[in-house]
Amino acid sequence: MSATAFDFIVIGGGSGGVRAARIAANHGARVAIVEADRFGGTCVIRGCIPKKFMVYASRFADEFASARDYGWSVEAPQFDWATLVANKNRQIARLENIYASNLEKAGVQLFRARARLAGAQQVRLDDGRLLRAPRILIATGGTPYRQAAWAGLARVITSEELFELPKLPPSMVIVGGGYIAVEFACLLQRLGCQTTLVYRGEQILRGFDQELRQGLAEALRAAGITLRLNTVIERFESRQDQLELHLNEGQIVRAHHCLMAIGRVPNTQGLGLADAGVAVGARGQIKVDRAAQTNVPGIYAVGDVTDRINLTPVAIREGHRLADRLFGQQAVYPDYEAVPTAVFTTPELGTVGLTQEQALAQVPAIEVYRSRFRPLKDTLGSSTQRVLFKLITDAQTQRILGAHMLGADAGEMIQLLAVAIKMGATKADLDRTVALHPSMAEEWVTLGHQPEKIIATAPAPAAVPLP
């Protein structure tokens, strides 16, 4: 069978692949994109976007409570899971159509099929068609980590199945301590599902600033979530309409469902990587260099399938830069320093740059500015929730190394603060900025002038890029 020729073939219709395909087409390349499911990928279809809709829904619980403090009469509000899921699905379908439409408008040819490498320059689709191009991009993202031990248990699910549950379970055990685990714990509890979070580590959100980890753990407990740290599940047992989860400490927890949020792995199964000679790591991640090039000339990879910084905006930037280099004659590369991120719990956590622990590993001494207070909005009511602002600077240069926040709209604030940090802002630059009052954001420019100075206990190793 003869192969249809293109300049560029993209395998995977998620954020990184779609961006690479569209930009390459804008540069005049003949582009094909192959997607086995729906265009938009994990973020749009079964990740960031539907999750954020559910986060918004869950936060009305707090808003209804505080509305009374502001004089509103809110009588017994009721939540309907089916309405939320239906509206969410309608919006996801609309977004998927936009992704596909924008690709077609750019001149990209869409193939809705599964793809497998058939050599260094060919891709075979599951319907038998053969595509050929001198440059092939793999952007198939990641997938929830699953274990064979619970594959046959219908009530043990991942985040992908949770989005499509026909009704909200009365109770849920969530296993894990990362983004997905803590976000779903917060939203499910507020929607009316009694939630227990089980995590094998000593504290949730490994890799984040220690003070924010502790602060969020306290907020989870205050919201009624049962938090079991240093705990693992040894086995599951089905009991009529519930699960029994046997813990390592000898206790038994019962719940209607168990959400396994113990990480994601690169989605590389069935791609024919070994046959094409593409090198992968221990987790199945595709190994690439700075230019997103694999060890096989002409085969590239971007996004979560490379298991580097697994964030949607990073995948988009990698795909865009790759297309610019390959077809736009532009020597541009992604910048991985000071990438901002947010955890959409309630309260929200936002961070950019180095944690306190990371900063002390890079410079001899740091200064830590922090503020913890009750937001103005909560002072009319009974809420005891407090926000935390934390700024870390190099004690010698005053350059801001990291900014961390736990509180409402943390992600929005950190996004803007990231611009200043990327520009090399110092604490003095923030001090010179007039505050916008009354606002929570003004805290960033009014943090105290007497910081805590911390000296590294060991010589700082060679510098590494800001995360």
C-alpha positions, 0 to 999 in steps of 0.5 A: 500500500502506498503511503500518503505523504506529509511534511509533518505527522503528529501522533496525539491530539492533546494540547502539545500536539494540536499546537505543534500541528497548527503552528507547523501548518501556519508555517506552510507545512503539510501536516497530519494529526492522528488522534484515537479519541477526541481532540483536546487531550487529557486537559480538555476532555478528562483533566484540567477543564472538567476538573475546574468546572467541578471545583467551581461547583464545589466552592458554592458550598462555601459561598452559600454559607458566607452569603448569610453573613452578608445578609442574604437569605439562602434556604437549603440549597440543593446540589444535583450531580447529574446537572453538573455532569450534563453541562460539563459534557456539553461544554467539553463537546463544544471545546473539542469541536473548536480544537478540531475546527481550528486545526482544519482551518489551519489546513491540518488533515485530521485522522481519527484513528490509532497510530503506530510507528512503522519505521523512522518516517512512517506511521500506520493507522489501525485501519491499514492506511499508511502515512509518511513524513520526514518528521514525526512528533509523538504527543500522546500525553499520560494516563492514570497509573493502574494496578492489576490488583484492582483492575476488576473492581468496578468501585475502584476508579481513576479520575477518568471514570470519576468524571462520568459517574452517573451519580455522586457517591455518598462516600469516597476514599482517595488514595494519593497525595498529589495534585489530583488527590487533594483537588478531588478530596476538596471538591467531593467533600464540598459537593456532599461526598464524605471523603477520606484521603489515604497517603503513604507519605508523611505529608501531602504534595511532595515537592511543594513548600513545606509550610504550604503543605502543612497549611493545606493539610490543616485546611483539609481537616477543617473541611471535614476530610479525614486525612490518613498519612503514612498509610497504605491500603493492603487489600480491597474487599467488595461488600454489597454496595461498598468497598472495604479497604484494609489499611496497613495499620490494621484498620478497615475503612468503608466507602462506596468508591475508591479513587486511585490518584497515585500518579500518571505514566507516559502513554506510550503503549502500542506506539511501536517505539521499540520497533522504531528504535526510540529510547524510553526510560524506566517509566516508559517516558520518551527520552528527548534532548533540548530540541525535543529530538529522540535518539532517532533522527526525525522523531520528536516528542513533547509534553507529558509523554516525556515525563518532565514538567507535566503541565499543559502550558509546558506541553503547548510551549514545547509544541509551539517552539518545536514547530517554529524550529522545524518549519519557521527557521526560528532558533527558539527553545522552551524556558523551564525556569520559574514555571508557575503552577496552581493546585485547585484545592479550596483554599487554592495553592499557587507557587512559582520558583524555588521552595524554601528547601530548594533555595537553601540548596542553591544559595548560601543564605535566604530571606523569608518574608511571610504573612498569615492572616484572615481575609477581609471577606471572612471577617464578617462570618465564622470562618477561621480560614487563614491565607498564607503569603510567602516570599523567598529571596537571595539574602545577598542580591534580594532577587526573588527566588520563589513565591508561594500562596495558600488562599483564594485566587492564589493561581491568578496572583501567582501567574502575574507575579511569575512575570516579575520573577522571570524579569529578575525582580527583587524585594525592593521592586515589590516594595516600590510598588504602591498597594491596591487597597483593599485587596489580598494581592496588596500583601505581595507589596506590603510584606514586612521589612524584617524577614527571617534570615536562614543560613544554609547548613552546607555549601550550596551545590551547583545551581540548577534551573528554577522549577 
